[in-house]
Amino acid sequence: MNFSTLFRKKTVQDINDQVARNEADGHNSLGKHLTARDLTAFGIAAIIGAGIFSTIGKASSDGGPAVIFLFIFTAVACSFAAFAYAEFASMVPVSGSAYTYSYVAFGEIIAWIIGWALIMEYAIGNITVAISWSDYFTGLLESGGLHLPQWIQMDYLTASKGFSEATALMNGGKSFENLSESLQLAYTAYTTSPTIGSFHLVADLPALLIIVLITYLVYRGMKESRNASNLMVVVKLCIILLVIAVGVFYVDTANWSPFAPNGVGGILKGVSAVFFAYIGFDAISTTAEECKDPQRDLPKGMMWAIIICTILYVIIALVLTGMMNYADLNVGDPLAFVFDKLDLKWMSGIIAVSAVVAMASVLLVFQMGQPRIWMSMSRDGLLPKRFSKVHPKYKTPSYATIVTGFVVAIPALFLNLTMVTDLCSIGTLFAFVLVCAGVLVLQNKPDIPRGKFKTPYLNSKYIFPLLILVGAIIAFTVNKKATMDFITNEKQINNPTTIVTSLEETQVKEVMTYLQQNLLVKDASADLEEVLSKFSEDDNAYENIVNSLPIDNNLKYESGFQLFKHKIPMWIFLLSLVYFASWSWRKNLSLIPLLGLVCCLYMMAELSVWNWIYFSCWLLIGLAIYFGFSYKNSKLNKQVISN
């Protein structure tokens, strides 16, 4: 194998010629139905879903009212990436999205990697949305008096992990009634589920139901999908505007103080959840071949979708955190929860219905994106030929759509929400990084045909190094302690929940006995987590108490490599900044795609090291498939052999 053949590239002209041939003979061509308005609606359909109805609660709980800055930062980062997507979409108006763009900019091996990574955005992203949809749907049924068994409305991993955590907390003295609602439900699902041997049969069946229905709609055709999407977008925009109009009268500005209770760290803690709220605008680019004028309409659709959704996200976040204290918003359905607490149950019911509609529209857009990526990869010979089969009547990639349905439906039965949200985010951010880098690689190549849209050029040669210098100055002055702790790998004390759940039953008794002997607690059967949580309100007092506990230091603190491993992604980002500064100085890079690349890589660095490990394992599986099948079946490889 010649190493250079791994980076063989497709030309823009070859791709456009192939599309023209498909349209001329009707073979493997898709129906053209979409306008700029439809694309904007698809973007809103994809963006306003689980983010505004679900994950906004956790992000607000972590960051307080200042979470609006995270929404704005994420929107700006996505806008930088959207410029890069729009430029590529205008240059190469085909269904492959980031996969095809990478084929042109970097070559086949990188294109394969990005195509494989996009499965984590579209397929795994849909698993996330299906799980959230199931939560709202079952909640809606329960409000109507229909109660489904808990074990058929929860995934196995959540139930199993919740059972273990609940058991540990109850061993620490907490009563079942004092457990969080999510832990109570997980414990109930696990203990009441039927068993096969020692295996507990817990599966999210409503998630399976919605995936089957959406896959059928996508299979039937783009026109039907477009009409359904437009209708769902109108419904959920009306509901969101109603929520804002009603909620603004219940805003108590005292809830906005403190505005950033947990500082910058608390705001950034929600980066995965908030970024997940924005992904989907790029799915518009997979519909390029079904647009009437993709070079004009795709850029418009992406930009308008991001602008409209950002405005709505910021207003909703301000209304939510104004209606209720930020600390109480860490629930799966924050909008419905807030109105329910205010005894506006009619609004809570309306929100539940709109959430079901909103998340179904997200499923629809993502479920359209994945088959079209696979279709493009199949056309290039990197996947079996059947994946590029277009239905003669419905003009959709029929086989790829069915396979996507199975790929999404089966894991949705068993995987938990947090895991798939983070995996989806890292796969998407990786795609954004490569698309932005692709624009930078191609910017100075004169032989590349250009489309109608081009990212505005601003030379980053001096601006980007200056931005890095300003950031370094702020880090070592305003945020000096956190910066030095990061560099020196200073040990960090564990929070009460982490300590309690890591203790064995005998250790819990020893700790409670010690606290009782030192008059720190009166009753040996008290809730240990609650006791430690009270002390944690004062950092110094909490550290003194934890240091005195009769348990090993590794249960009290995280230090050494166990702590450093979580910082590896951020070190990768910081070292990359040095390279990017040198690259921008030597090549006079365009500032906007460079900022897009940096912002997206930063958000990747904010994800845990486990996400990077899982993602790396996913890429290794993809590379095994590439070298086992795709490399030798690639059409570019066959051209080389025939020549």
ABEGO torsion letter per residue (X at the ends): XBAAAAABBBBAAAAAAAAAAAAAAGBGBBBBABBAAAAAAAAAAAABBAAAAAAAAAAAAAAEAAAAAAAAAAAAAAAAAAAAAAAAAAABBBAAEAAAAAAAAAEAAAAAAAAAAAAAAAAAAAAAAAAAAAAAAAAAAAAAGBBBBAAAABBAAAAAAAAAAAAAAAAAGBBAAABBAAAAAAAAAAAABBBBEABBBBBBAAAAAAAAAAAAAAAAEAAAAAAAAAAAAAAAAAAAAAAAAAAAAABBAAAAOBABAAEAAAAAAAAAAAAAAABGAAAAAAAAAABABAAAAAAAAAAAAAAAAAAAAAAAAAAAAAABBAAAABBABAAAAAAAAAGBAAAAAAAAAAAAAAAAAAAAAAAAAAAAAAAAAAAAGABBAAAABBBAAAGBBAAAAAAAAAAAAAAAAABBAAAAAAAAAAAAAAAAAAAAAAAAAAAABAABBBBABBBBBBBAAAAAAAAAAAAAAAAAAAAAAAAAAAAAGBBBBBBAAAAAAABBAAAAAAAAAAAAAAGABABAABBAAAAAAAAAABAAAAAAAAAABBBBAAAABBBEAAAAAAAAAAAAAAAAAAAAAAAAAAAGBBAAAAAAAAAAAAAAAABBAAAAAAAAAAAAAAAAAAAAAAAAABAAAAAAAAX
